[in-house]
Amino acid sequence: MKLVSYALDGKASYGAIEGDGVADLAGVLGERYPTLREAIAAGALASGADRLLSRARRIARERVKLLPPIPSPDKIVCIGLNYRAHAAEAGLEVPKFPALFLRLTNTLVAHEAALVLPKASAEFDFEGELAFVVGRGGRHIKRDRAFEHIFGYSCFNDASVRDIQFKHSLTAGKNFPATGGFGPCLVTAEDIPDPAALTLTTRLNGREVQRGTIDDLIFDIPAIVEYVSGFTELVPGDVISTGTPHGVGLGRKPPLWMKAGDVVEVEVSRIGVLRNAVVAES
C-alpha cells in the first residue's frame, strides 16, 4: 500500500492512494486510531488490507492536502556521510560509525509544500534520501531482525543551510523551519522486499543533480537499525533517513544552491516523487 496523511476540509486524516483518489482509512479506523502513527503502532494495517480498503470511502485526490506521511514523529534521525562518493566530495574520511544527527518536526514539509530559504542564508543545499519508518519498536535490535521493525519507506530531502551548518553547528544548519521535505507517501515494506535495489534521483528545475542506488550505503539499513536502537528506544512512527549520495550543491564548482523560485524533486523507484518549490522567508 501507498499510505498518506492528509488534511480534508481542515481536518487531519490518513488513507491509501488508489488510482487518482484516496481511500479514507481513518474513516474505518479513526475512532480507535486517529492518526497513521497510532494505526501503525497498533498493527491495525498489518493484515486485512483488502478488507479495510473495501470499507473505505473514496476521496478525489484534488480535495486533499498532503501532510508529511508521519506528521508528528517521536524522533527524526538522519545519517550523514553514508555514501562513499559523498564523503569524498566533502573531503571527509569514511566514518567508522554512523554519523547521526536529529531534525525537529517543524523542519519537515509535505509533497508540494514550500521549502523556505532562510533569511540568514544564501547557501541552501538539496540532499535527496531514502527514509524508513519504524513499525515495531525496540532496543538492541540485531541486524538479522532489523527488517521486522520497519513499516515502510518514503522519499526525504534532508536539505541543509550550509553556511550556518559550517559557521555555527550541524544542528542549527539542519533545523530551520520548513527546510526539509518528506513524502509524498509511505510505501509498506511488504511492497519493497529489497530496499537495496532502489534507485534515488534528485532533480533541480528538471536537471538531474543526484543519482545513487541504496546498495551503495556505507551503513546499510539493518546496520542503521542496530546502531540507533543500541542507544535509544525506537518507537512506531520514528523516521530514519539513510543519507544522501554524491552530487550535492556544496561539492560542485561553483557550488549550486537552491534559490527562491526553484523546484526540487526527490524520486525513489517504487515510491514516487517528492516535489517542493523553494520560497524566500517572508
N, C-alpha and C positions, 0 to 999 in steps of 0.2 A: 504494500500500500504506500501511496504518497500522501502523507498526513500534513495538514496545515493548521495553524492557529490564525484566526481572523477576527475582524470586527464586522458586525452586521447591524446597521441602524444604531451604531454607537455602543453595542454590547459585544463583549468578547466571547468567542466561541471556538470550536475546533471541528475538523472534519477530514474527509478524504477526497482528493481530487479524482473525479470520474469524468472523462471526456472533457467537455467545455464547462462543466459545472462542479459543484462541491456537494458531497453527501454530508449532511449535518449530523455528525456522530454525537455532538453534545446534546442534540435533541433526544437521543436514545439513552445516553449515559450521564447527562449533565446533572441530574438530581443527586447522584451519588458521587460523580467525579466532574466537578465544574470546569477543570482545566485539563489540557492534554497531559501536562506533567502528572497530575493526580491519576489520570487514567492509566498512564504508563506504570506508575508506582504500584497500582493495584493489580496490574496484569490484566486489565479489562480488555485490552486489544490483542492479547496473546493468542487467542483462539476464537473461532466462530466469526471470522471477519465477514464472510458471506452473509451470515445471519444478521449481523449488525448493519451492513450496507443495505440489505433488503428492507430494513425497517426505517432507514434514514430518509428524510425528505431531501429533495434536490434543490439547490440554490444556484442561480445563474452566476457564473464567475464574475461578471462585471458588477454584481451587487456587493461583493465582499471586498474588504480592505485587508490585505495580508498583514500579519504580525510576524515577528520572529517565531520560528517553529515552537520554541520554548521561550515564552516572553519573559519569564522571571526565574531563571535557573538559580539553584543554590550556589553553584560555582561555575565560572568560565575559566578554564585552564588552557593556556596556549603554550606551544612548544616553539622555541626559537632555534634557528640554525639546524634544521633537521633534514636538509638535503646537502650532500657534499658540495655540489656545484654552487649552492647559495652561500655556504660557508666560505668557499674560495673567492667568490665575487666580493664578499665583505672583507676579505683579507684576514679571516679568523681561522684558528685551528678547529678541527672537528672536535666537538665536545666529547668528553668521556662519559658524561651522564646527560640525560635530557635537560636542556636549558629552559626552565619553566618561568612563566610569569602569569599574572592574573589580570583579567579585564573586569570592569564594573558592568552591571547590567545595562545602565543607561548609555553605554558606548555603542550598543548594537542597534541597528535599524533593519527593517524587513526589506524584502524584494520590492523594488520600485519606490522605496522611500529615499529621501535625500541624505547623502553623506555631507557633513558640514565641515568645510575648510575653516579651521580656527583663525581668528584674527591674529593670534600670536605667531602664526607660521606661514611660510611660503614653501615649505618642503613636505607636502602631503603625498605619501607613497602608498601604492597598491601592494597587497600581498594575498594572492589567491590561495585558498587552502581547502582541504577536506576536513570537516569536523564530524565527530560522532557524539551521540547522546547516550548516556548511561541508562540502561533499563532495569538493572538489578544492582543494588548497592553492595558494598563490602569493603573490607580491609584486607591487606596482604593477599591480593588475588594473584595467583600464579599465571604465568604466560599461557600455559596449556588450557586454562579455564577462562581466559580473558573474553573470548567472543560470547560466552554465555552471559556476560554482563552488559553487552552492547545492544541497545534497542534499535538504533538506526543511524543514518548518515545524511549529511547536508553539505551545502556549499557555504564557504566562510570567506570574508575579506577582512583579514587582520591588518587593516590599514594603519600606517604609522605616521606620526608627526615627527619627522626625523630630526629637525633642528632642536626641538625640545627633548627628544629622546637622548641625543648625544650631549647637549649642553647642560641638561638638568638630570633626568633619570629615565630609564626604560618605563617605569610605572607611569610617569607623567606623560610620556610620549605615546602611550597606548591607551590613555584613559580620558581623552577629551570626549564630551558627549557627542553621540551620533557620528562617530568616526569609523565604525566597523559595520560590515554587513553580514547577515545570517539568514539563509533561506535558499530558494523560495519555499521548499518543502522538506519534510523529513521522510526519507525512504527507509522502510523497515529492513532490518538486517536479513530477514529471510529472502528478500529480493536482491540482495547483494552478498552472495555467499563468499566472494573473494574480493575484498576491497583493494587488495594489492594490484589487481588488474585494472583499476580505474585510471582514467586519464584526466588531468586537470589542465584547463586552459584559462588564461586571463587575457582580456582584450580591453584596450583603452581607445575609445572613439572608433571602434571597429577594427583596430590594428592589434594583431596578436603580440603580446609582450611577454607572456609566460606560457610554457608548456612543460609538463612533467608527468611522470607516472608514479603512482603511490608505492610501487615496489622499489623506488629509489630512496625511500625514507632511511635515514641512519638508524633511528629507533622506530621499529615498526609498531603497529597498533597494539599487539599483545605486550610488547616491552613498555609502552607508554602506560597501559593499564596497570601493569605490575608495579612500575615505578611510582606512579601517582598514588595508588592505593596503599603503598608502603608507608606514606607519611600522613595521609588524611583519609577519612572515610568517604568513599564515593556513594552518592545517593541518586536515586532515579531522577532524571532530568538534568543532571550535570552535563555541561557542554565542554568537550575537549577538542581543541583544534590542533592539527598534527604538524603544522609548519608549511612554509612556502618554498617552491622551487626557485631556481635561478631566474634572473630577468627583472628583478625589482628595479624601480627607478633609481635608487641610490647607487646601484652598481653600473650604471650607464655613463658614457662620456659623450656629451654632457649629461648630467642627471635629468631624469624625466619625472616631473612631478605632476600630480593631478591638480587641476585648477578649476575654478568655477565655470560651469557650462560643460565640463567633460562628462562622459558616460563611461562607467567601468562595469565590466561583466566578468563574472567568475563562473565557468562552466565545468561541471564534473560529469563524466559519462554515467549514464543510467540514473542520474539525479535530476539535472536540469541546469538552468541558467539563473544566476543571481545577478540582477541588474540594478544599478544605482546611479543616479545623476549626482553631480557634485555642485553644491551651492556655497556661497560665502556666508560666514557667520554674520548675522544681522546685528 
